[in-house]
Amino acid sequence: MNHLTLSDRLKSYKRTPGSFLVMLLVVLSAVATIAALVFLILYILVNGIPYINADLFSWTYTSENCSVIPAAINTVIMAGISLLLAVPVGIGSAIYLVEYAKKGNKLVKVIRVTAETLTGIPSIVYGLFGMLFFVTALKWKFSILAGAFTLAIMILPVILRTTEEALLSVPDSYREGSFGLGAGKLRTIFKIVLPAAVPGILSGVILATGRIVGETAALIYTAGTVAKIPNSAFSSGRTLAVHMYLLANEGLHVNQAYATAVILLILVIGINTLSSFIAKKISKA
């Protein structure tokens, strides 16, 4: 079909108008998606770049400079702790579901349904849970640690499901070949299966990181809104998304909020680029 001329394609579409309609809808959907994405990016850049200045990168936040440095550092810390908590548990759970659990196991079905359900729960619900459990019950107060644990619970289903799908996509012939050469179950998983599934696993980690970086509701109720670099894990602090929300909500620093959005966009693109680079390096290795 790829070698057909344009006239042959048109004749084919005349014979099957349904195929032409589907093709047209697919093309229109792709164009609409790309156009919306380009518009959002350009809108943020046009409104934010003119207000990026040296004061915005001051080490200490004040109501005059609206510095993003404390929020940026808090964002990196929050993402690091959350991923450190969620990634090992999510990957380990996925390995159990795919490699060790028996097919047709009712427990596996329950775990999958639960993970899919938790993925669709609004972040405000996670925030209320984190406030009641971590902030109040455990007496961690508004802190980086309370926010990180809440986010870890929030992204765990995403990492679990994407890792599970990545492991399921690895052909069984890889496992059979490894077993045929005398390798054990654990060695096969870590030397054969996981390296082949790394791109899919990293895709899940990237999605989880994006959710962490862009989260506001859950963190307002758990990490707080203090605009300073935390002294410890039990100190309160705001992330870039919370910082941007508060600036826009006050109505006094809307221009600085747009500038923060530009920095947040650059941070997300940087994280995604780094993750893709790591995935390519691991795949080649």
C-alpha positions as CSV (number, residue, x, y, z in Angstrom):
1,M,0.0,0.0,0.0
2,N,2.9,2.3,0.7
3,H,4.1,2.0,-2.9
4,L,0.8,3.0,-4.5
5,T,0.6,6.2,-6.5
6,L,-1.7,9.0,-5.5
7,S,-4.2,8.1,-8.3
8,D,-4.3,4.5,-7.1
9,R,-4.9,5.7,-3.5
10,L,-7.8,7.9,-4.7
11,K,-9.3,5.0,-6.7
12,S,-9.0,2.8,-3.6
13,Y,-10.7,5.4,-1.4
14,K,-13.5,5.7,-4.0
15,R,-14.2,2.0,-3.7
16,T,-14.1,2.2,0.1
17,P,-15.4,5.6,1.2
18,G,-15.4,4.5,4.8
19,S,-11.6,4.1,4.8
20,F,-11.3,7.7,3.4
21,L,-13.5,9.0,6.2
22,V,-11.4,7.3,8.8
23,M,-8.2,8.5,7.3
24,L,-9.6,12.1,7.2
25,L,-10.7,12.0,10.8
26,V,-7.2,10.7,11.9
27,V,-5.5,13.4,10.0
28,L,-7.8,16.1,11.4
29,S,-7.2,14.8,14.9
30,A,-3.5,14.9,14.5
31,V,-3.6,18.4,13.1
32,A,-5.9,19.6,15.9
33,T,-3.6,18.1,18.6
34,I,-0.4,19.5,17.2
35,A,-2.1,22.9,16.7
36,A,-3.4,23.0,20.3
37,L,0.1,22.0,21.6
38,V,1.9,24.6,19.5
39,F,-0.6,27.3,20.5
40,L,-0.2,26.6,24.2
41,I,3.6,26.6,24.0
42,L,3.7,29.8,22.0
43,Y,1.1,31.5,24.3
44,I,3.2,30.7,27.4
45,L,6.5,31.8,25.8
46,V,5.1,35.1,24.4
47,N,3.5,36.1,27.7
48,G,6.3,34.8,29.9
49,I,9.7,35.5,28.3
50,P,9.5,39.3,28.5
51,Y,9.2,39.1,32.3
52,I,12.1,36.8,32.9
53,N,14.8,38.9,34.6
54,A,17.6,38.5,37.1
55,D,15.4,39.3,40.1
56,L,13.4,36.2,39.3
57,F,16.4,34.1,40.0
58,S,17.3,35.6,43.4
59,W,18.3,33.0,46.0
60,T,15.7,34.3,48.5
61,Y,12.0,34.9,47.7
62,T,10.4,38.3,48.5
63,S,7.1,39.8,47.4
64,E,9.1,42.2,45.2
65,N,11.3,39.7,43.2
66,C,8.9,36.7,43.2
67,S,12.0,34.5,42.9
68,V,11.5,31.0,41.5
69,I,14.7,29.5,42.8
70,P,13.3,28.2,46.1
71,A,10.3,26.7,44.3
72,A,12.6,25.1,41.6
73,I,14.8,23.5,44.3
74,N,11.7,22.3,46.1
75,T,10.4,20.8,42.9
76,V,13.6,18.8,42.2
77,I,13.7,17.6,45.8
78,M,10.0,16.6,45.7
79,A,10.3,14.8,42.4
80,G,13.5,13.0,43.6
81,I,12.0,11.7,46.9
82,S,8.6,10.7,45.3
83,L,10.3,8.7,42.5
84,L,12.7,7.1,45.0
85,L,9.7,5.9,47.0
86,A,7.4,4.9,44.1
87,V,9.7,3.6,41.3
88,P,11.2,0.5,43.2
89,V,7.7,-0.5,44.6
90,G,6.0,0.0,41.2
91,I,8.6,-1.9,39.2
92,G,8.8,-4.7,41.8
93,S,5.0,-5.0,41.9
94,A,4.9,-5.2,38.1
95,I,7.6,-7.9,38.0
96,Y,5.6,-10.0,40.4
97,L,2.3,-9.6,38.4
98,V,4.0,-10.5,35.1
99,E,6.8,-12.9,36.0
100,Y,5.7,-14.7,39.2
101,A,1.9,-14.6,39.6
102,K,0.0,-17.4,38.0
103,K,-2.1,-16.6,35.0
104,G,-5.8,-16.2,35.9
105,N,-4.9,-15.3,39.5
106,K,-7.8,-13.4,41.1
107,L,-5.5,-11.3,43.2
108,V,-3.7,-10.1,40.0
109,K,-7.1,-9.0,38.5
110,V,-8.0,-7.2,41.7
111,I,-4.6,-5.4,41.8
112,R,-5.0,-4.3,38.1
113,V,-8.5,-3.0,38.6
114,T,-7.4,-1.2,41.8
115,A,-4.4,0.4,40.0
116,E,-6.6,1.6,37.1
117,T,-9.2,3.0,39.5
118,L,-6.5,4.8,41.5
119,T,-5.1,6.4,38.3
120,G,-8.4,8.1,37.7
121,I,-9.0,9.5,41.2
122,P,-8.7,13.4,41.4
123,S,-5.5,14.7,43.0
124,I,-7.5,16.7,45.6
125,V,-8.6,13.3,47.1
126,Y,-5.0,12.3,47.5
127,G,-4.3,15.7,49.0
128,L,-7.1,15.3,51.6
129,F,-5.8,11.7,52.4
130,G,-2.2,13.0,52.8
131,M,-3.4,15.8,55.0
132,L,-5.4,13.5,57.3
133,F,-2.8,10.7,57.4
134,F,0.7,12.2,57.0
135,V,0.1,15.8,58.2
136,T,-2.3,15.1,61.0
137,A,-2.2,11.4,62.1
138,L,1.6,11.0,61.8
139,K,2.2,14.7,62.9
140,W,4.6,15.4,60.0
141,K,2.8,18.8,59.6
142,F,3.0,20.6,56.3
143,S,6.3,19.3,55.0
144,I,8.3,18.2,52.0
145,L,8.1,14.6,53.2
146,A,4.3,14.6,53.6
147,G,4.0,16.0,50.1
148,A,6.5,13.4,48.7
149,F,4.7,10.4,50.3
150,T,1.4,11.7,49.0
151,L,2.8,12.1,45.4
152,A,4.4,8.7,45.6
153,I,1.0,7.1,46.3
154,M,-0.5,9.1,43.5
155,I,2.1,8.1,40.8
156,L,2.5,4.4,42.0
157,P,-0.4,3.1,39.9
158,V,1.0,4.9,36.8
159,I,4.4,3.3,37.2
160,L,2.9,-0.1,38.0
161,R,0.7,-0.2,34.9
162,T,3.2,1.2,32.4
163,T,5.9,-1.2,33.7
164,E,3.5,-4.1,33.6
165,E,2.7,-3.3,29.9
166,A,6.4,-2.9,29.1
167,L,7.2,-6.3,30.6
168,L,4.3,-8.0,28.8
169,S,5.5,-6.5,25.5
170,V,8.8,-8.4,25.8
171,P,8.6,-11.6,23.7
172,D,8.4,-14.9,25.5
173,S,11.2,-16.1,23.2
174,Y,13.6,-13.9,25.2
175,R,12.8,-15.7,28.4
176,E,12.8,-19.2,26.8
177,G,16.2,-18.5,25.2
178,S,17.6,-17.5,28.5
179,F,16.2,-20.5,30.3
180,G,17.5,-22.7,27.5
181,L,21.0,-21.4,28.2
182,G,20.7,-22.4,31.8
183,A,19.9,-19.0,33.4
184,G,17.7,-18.8,36.4
185,K,14.4,-16.9,36.8
186,L,15.9,-13.9,38.6
187,R,18.9,-13.6,36.3
188,T,16.6,-13.8,33.3
189,I,14.4,-11.0,34.7
190,F,17.3,-8.6,35.5
191,K,19.6,-9.4,32.6
192,I,17.1,-10.1,29.7
193,V,13.6,-8.9,30.4
194,L,14.1,-5.6,32.3
195,P,16.7,-4.2,29.8
196,A,14.4,-5.0,26.9
197,A,11.5,-3.2,28.8
198,V,13.5,-0.1,29.8
199,P,12.0,2.3,27.2
200,G,8.5,1.4,28.3
201,I,9.4,1.7,32.0
202,L,11.1,5.1,31.5
203,S,8.0,6.3,29.7
204,G,6.0,5.6,32.8
205,V,8.6,7.3,34.9
206,I,8.4,10.4,32.6
207,L,4.6,10.5,32.9
208,A,4.9,10.2,36.7
209,T,7.5,13.0,36.8
210,G,5.3,15.2,34.7
211,R,2.4,14.6,37.2
212,I,4.7,15.5,40.1
213,V,6.0,18.6,38.5
214,G,2.6,19.9,37.5
215,E,0.7,18.9,40.8
216,T,-0.8,21.7,42.9
217,A,-3.9,20.6,44.8
218,A,-2.3,17.6,46.6
219,L,0.7,19.7,47.6
220,I,-1.2,22.6,49.0
221,Y,-2.7,20.3,51.6
222,T,0.4,18.4,52.4
223,A,3.7,20.3,51.6
224,G,2.3,23.8,52.2
225,T,3.1,27.0,50.4
226,V,6.1,28.4,52.2
227,A,8.4,30.1,49.6
228,K,11.8,29.1,50.9
229,I,14.4,26.4,50.5
230,P,13.7,23.7,53.1
231,N,16.1,23.1,56.0
232,S,15.0,19.5,56.3
233,A,12.5,17.0,54.9
234,F,10.0,18.1,57.6
235,S,10.1,21.8,56.4
236,S,7.3,23.2,54.4
237,G,7.9,24.4,50.8
238,R,6.2,25.2,47.6
239,T,6.9,23.7,44.2
240,L,7.0,25.6,40.9
241,A,3.4,24.7,40.0
242,V,2.1,25.8,43.4
243,H,4.3,29.0,43.1
244,M,2.7,29.8,39.7
245,Y,-0.8,29.1,41.0
246,L,-0.4,31.3,44.0
247,L,1.1,34.2,42.0
248,A,-1.8,34.0,39.5
249,N,-4.4,33.6,42.2
250,E,-3.3,36.7,44.1
251,G,-3.7,38.7,40.9
252,L,-0.8,41.0,41.8
253,H,2.0,39.1,40.0
254,V,0.3,37.6,36.9
255,N,3.3,38.5,34.7
256,Q,5.7,36.7,37.0
257,A,3.3,33.7,36.9
258,Y,3.7,33.5,33.2
259,A,7.5,33.7,33.6
260,T,7.3,30.9,36.1
261,A,5.3,28.9,33.5
262,V,8.1,29.3,31.0
263,I,10.6,28.0,33.5
264,L,8.4,25.1,34.4
265,L,8.0,24.3,30.7
266,I,11.7,24.3,30.2
267,L,12.2,22.1,33.3
268,V,9.7,19.5,32.0
269,I,11.3,19.5,28.5
270,G,14.7,19.1,30.1
271,I,13.5,16.1,32.3
272,N,11.9,14.4,29.2
273,T,15.0,14.9,27.1
274,L,17.3,13.6,29.8
275,S,15.1,10.5,30.3
276,S,15.0,9.8,26.6
277,F,18.8,10.1,26.4
278,I,19.2,7.6,29.3
279,A,16.7,5.2,27.7
280,K,18.7,5.3,24.4
281,K,21.9,4.7,26.2
282,I,20.5,1.7,28.2
283,S,19.0,0.2,25.1
284,K,22.2,0.4,23.1
285,A,24.1,-1.1,26.1
